[in-house]
Amino acid sequence: MLKGFLTVGGWTMLSRILGLVRDQLLAAFMGAGPMQDAYQVAFRLPNMFRRLFGEGAFNAAFVPLFSSALATEGDGAARTLARQAFGVLLTWLIFLCILGEIFMPQVLRVIAPGFTETGSRYDMAVTLSRITFPYLVLICAAALVSGVLNGLHRFSAAAAAYLAFNVVGIAAVLFATPFLPSVAHAAAWGVTVSGVAQLGLLMIAARRAGFDLTPLPPRITPQLRLLGRRMAPGLIGSGVTQINLTIDTIIGTLLPAGSVSLMYFADRLNQLPLGVLGAAAGTTLLPVLTRHLAAGEEDTAHAVQNSAIDYVLLLTLPATAGLLALATPIMQFLFAHGSFSLSDAALSAQSLRAYALGLPAFVMAKVLAPAFFARGDTSTPVKIGFFTLMINLMFNLLLMRPLAHVGPPLASSLAAIVNVAALTLLLLKRDALRFDRKLTKRVALMAGAAIAMAAILCAAQAMLTIPASHRTLWLGVTLGIEVPLGAAFYLGVLHALRVLDLASALDGVRRRLARRANRQK
């Protein structure tokens, strides 16, 4: 299990690095303007359905069903189940794709109403969306094949195939642009071609694993009905999240040209700590909580929950403080190249700060939701999610005009804070969450240390003067100094306040490295 986790984690980290390179190229070639806005909306549409139907809900329902069939009925039954599911999924997706291609102008009027005010941006968004929409079929099919490989414990093949999205995307921007009307067209074709590459690589890996996944004619069997029932809660939960993202996009299109782009690049950076900390904590916490509650170990379950909160806030609070203090130099260092100007990066940094304000809440939601799921309650987080959806819409409408590109990110952060507050109050009311005095004290001290770190970083930024010549190099050097010093200050304060024992922590790391070295001998 640990080997599989490290394998997937390694490929995921490499994919994130390549994704950053791809985003830098998009920023450099298209900047923050109508073309970038049109491309981001064109990509958001198939990506929304991918997240809704392909990865989360489908895999969460399919992989346990497939693994169970594999263990109890053998390879033949599991292969038949996968091929039947493949046939039904492809039929549904192709039908959806055809409808999308036909009615794309009407769809764009709904999800990008602001684009109709400028005809060229709307026309380009329709064209690019028709290019990218087949990615929906390809990536959702790839998600099924990936689920089969994960069920067979072929984690490396499944994780590595998803690198193709960024590799093909980078190649399309660099090499296909001269042969197409614009770089946006090249990037859009890169999305769809990457779907072909990912599905092809995964099908080859499945065949090498001895699993022919040629889809069977669509037929609803009892197992597929069970699959549909298991998918329903996940689809509802994912649907709330996707609707929230769609609301942000809709509002963004009503703002000045470039707003969608500014928010996109800010969100990409905000997703780094959120993806690593939130997803890791939520994934590992659920089975542990479930096991202790099933054994009647209520006190242990509360201790585990508090430890998880302690862990994520220990890392999330300084990440939040660092993004708030260093948003502008970070965005300028990463994205202020080519058509993406220094002023664009500064504006995007404003969106990043608005997203960062909600980062602790976004991560805490991942930690609190398992407390409901482990107790068999899957409906309450979904109900709270729908309530949060309305809050997000209300804040968006209130903030969009006065704050422009900062409005939707701030609305998302405020809605996330309301979401976490509601989850916390309900858990406390049900005695499913108990904050002990030690945790409360530690969180207060961590927050204080993070605020002090942010103040020092802000003061350092105010005293620095970055020369215009070789600006990127100087930004890299200053960030390379400030980030480690900020982290050292934060850890030093926590050590002085006895929140952390750095000597014991370093000793534990040395022991782990020594054990790993001994195992490799």
KALIN-V421845 format. One line per field, one symbol per residue. ss: DSSP state (2 for helix, 1 for strand, 0 for the rest). A space follows every 10 residues. Layout:
ss: ???
//
This chain:
ss: 0222222222 2222222222 2222222222 0002222222 2222222222 2222222222 2222222222 2220222222 2222222222 2222222222 2202222222 2022222022 2222222222 2200222222 2222222222 2000222222 2022222222 2222222220 0022222222 2222222222 2222222200 0000000000 0222222222 2222222222 2222222222 2220000022 2222222222 2222222222 2222222222 2222000222 2222222222 2222222222 2222222222 2222200000 0222222222 2222222022 2222222222 2220000022 2222222222 2222222222 2222222222 2222222222 2222222220 0000002222 2222222222 2222222222 2220000000 2222222222 2222222222 2222220000 0222222222 2222222222 0
//
